[in-house]
Each structure stands twice: as structure tokens, then as C-alpha cells.
Amino acid sequence: MNPNSTPPAEPTPNADRLALQLHVFQALSILLAVLLVLGAGIYIYKQTQISPVHVDVNGQHVTDFTDYNAAARALDKLRSDAADGFPSSAHPQFAEKVQIVRYPSNWRDLQLAFSDRAADDLAQKLHVIVNAAAILADNAVVVALPSKDEAQKALDAVTKHYASLPPADPVDGTPKIREKVTIVSRRVPAALAKKKIADAVQVMLTAPPAQTYTVQNRDTGWRIARKFHMRFDKFIESNAGRDINRLSIGDTVNVSVATPPITVIVTKRSQRQEPIRQGASADRAGMRSLTTLTTYVNGVAQGNPETLNVTTLKRAAPARSVM
């Protein structure tokens, strides 16, 4: 040991007390911070999860829920139910702007009435947008299915339906669709999306409801048709069975020609035999075979058949001269 070195100083009682107090202060500070965070969390939880909320759609109050979680669950269920079975590359969204708004702290004084039909109220106001394979006719969405393959099968089923309608003559060529039809992947309203091919086919076979008009004073059929830019013969056709010349105030008439969104043109080849001389006796009328083509639009024959071939099977007897 170096005789000149100074021995280390012994800790004093005052230093020990200061160190202990510092540790206690640090521990109390940490505990206080934890309590503050916990208290803030409990306060926020009570305010956001237990306090009642109202749901606004495009800024308009629609319904109330007892708490935030109930509202969020109802909205999530609407989205998931609508998008079930469709591609989920993007989260389904609402077409409208939706907000969950917490009531103020004095909500008990507002006398809120919570409806058991809150979720149904939302379903009537909201439209979910989903990913789907949409069938477009002249750039307008007709219906949509989960995949392009299913959409094509639905279109094929529509053309097959019209081709199979009476008469049971063979189809000449391939049925054609009048509209420009495309199948594209896009986001569409869930109301236009069908999960089953049969449901999509039914949409394409069904005409939309006709637009109607209530007859007013001094209205005539011709004036109504002109008002809605309809040809008068089309106006009469869309009101088949009505006496257009005897309309009364308050009557309802159709002012649009309601047709299915997909128009299928089918040509059928027919062969038949008929007498050469109509009205003559069987031994004098003769007989011929005719091959004709008839065009059908959505199952309805258009105009007169086109004659392709006439074959004489039995010559007709000469007409008797009258003296």
C-alpha cells in the first residue's frame, strides 16, 4: 500500500437517505404515469365504447346505437354480407359517406330511443360497392358475377334460352346479341351483383318496369307521346289493351317501351309443304316444298319469312277455263 494514498471516503448517512428518496420518487413517478395512462384509457373506452352514437349517411341522421362497437359491427356485417363470394382484393366500401358520431356527455338528457331495427335502417340507406365481373350492354352495367367465366356462362345461357323458344326449327347460324356486350372487372353496387348464374340470367331476361305517367287535364294520347318523345305507334304498343282515345284524368299510362336489357336475334330455318293452288281440290292443287328463314328478336317473329328455296313435289292441274 502506498503510504501517501488517501483512503476512500465512507458514505455518509445523509447520502444514503438522498439516494433512497430519489429511488422512491422515481418509483412514484412511474406509478403515477401508469395510473394516468390507465385512467385516460378507461375514460376514452367509456366515452367511445359505452356512450351512444348516431350513424349519419351523407350528412343525414339515420339511426342510433347504444355504443360505438355495435354501430361498427352493423356496418361491417353489411359490407361482408354484400361482398361474400366476390373477389376481396379491395375492402368493400359504401357508395355513400358514412360517419359514426358520439353523442355529447349530456346524452342522458336527450331522451334517446334506440331501435331494434337500427341495422335494417342502415341497410335501406347504404349501398355496398364490390369487386365483380360486370356484363355491360352498350357501356351500361346490366348485372355482375364473381368471375368472368361465370359471366360468360350467363350470357351463353341467355342466347340458348331464346334459341330454344318455339318453333322448334333448327337455328340458322349463330344467335347474335344486338347490343355491344363486354365483360369487365370493375367495382359495382352489390345490388347489381349476383352470386348465382341463374339469378344473373333472370335479370337479363326481365324487362325493367315501364315508366308511367298520370293523365292530366287536356291530355290526349298523341300529346302524351309527344311529351315523352315517343312515336305514337310505340305509345299505343306500350299501352296494349287500352283505348288511347278515351283517357280520363287520373289514368296511368306507360310512357316507355320496357324491353329486356339484352336483345338476342335468332334466325331459324323452316321447311314445310303447301298446296300450289290454294283452295283447289287435293287432286288438282299440286304440292310444293318451301324452305324459309324467319328472324326472331327475343322470341318474337319479325316480318315475313324469307323464302330460300321452292321445290315442286306435284304439279298442279291446269285451271279449268270458264265458258
C-alpha positions, 0 to 999 in steps of 0.5 A: 500500500502506498503510504501517501494514498488517501483512503476512500471516503465512507458514505455518509448517512445523509447520502444514503437517505438522498439516494433512497428518496430519489429511488422512491420518487422515481418509483412514484413517478412511474406509478403515477404515469401508469395510473394516468395512462390507465385512467385516460384509457378507461375514460376514452373506452367509456366515452367511445365504447359505452356512450351512444352514437348516431350513424349519419349517411351523407350528412343525414341522421339515420339511426342510433346505437347504444355504443360505438362497437355495435354501430361498427359491427352493423356496418361491417356485417353489411359490407361482408354480407354484400361482398361474400363470394366476390373477389376481396382484393379491395375492402368493400366500401359504401357508395355513400359517406358514412360517419359514426358520431358520439353523442355529447356527455349530456346524452342522458338528457336527450331522451334517446330511443334506440331501435331494434331495427337500427341495422335494417335502417342502415341497410335501406340507406347504404349501398355496398360497392364490390369487386365483380365481373360486370356484363355491360350492354352498350357501356351500361352495367346490366348485372355482375358475377364473381368471375368472368367465366361465370359471366360468360356462362350467363350470357351463353345461357341467355342466347340458348334460352331464346334459341330454344323458344318455339318453333322448334326449327333448327337455328340458322347460324349463330344467335347474335346479341344486338347490343355491344356486350363486354365483360369487365372487372370493375367495382359495382353496387352489390345490388347489381351483383349476383352470386348465382348464374341463374339469378344473373340470367333472370335479370337479363331476361326481365324487362325493367318496369315501364315508366308511367305517367298520370293523365292530366287535364287536356291530355290526349294520347298523341300529346302524351307521346309527344311529351315523352318523345315517343312515336305514337305507334310505340305509345299505343304498343306500350299501352296494349289493351287500352283505348288511347282515345278515351283517357280520363284524368287520373289514368296511368299510362306507360310512357316507355317501351320496357324491353329486356336489357339484352336483345338476342336475334335468332334466325331459324330455318323452316321447311314445310309443304303447301298446296300450289293452288290454294283452295283447289281440290287435293287432286288438282292443287299440286304440292310444293316444298318451301324452305324459309328463314324467319328472324326472331328478336327475343322470341318474337317473329319479325316480318315475313319469312324469307323464302330460300328455296321452292321445290315442286313435289306435284304439279298442279292441274291446269285451271279449268277455263270458264265458258 
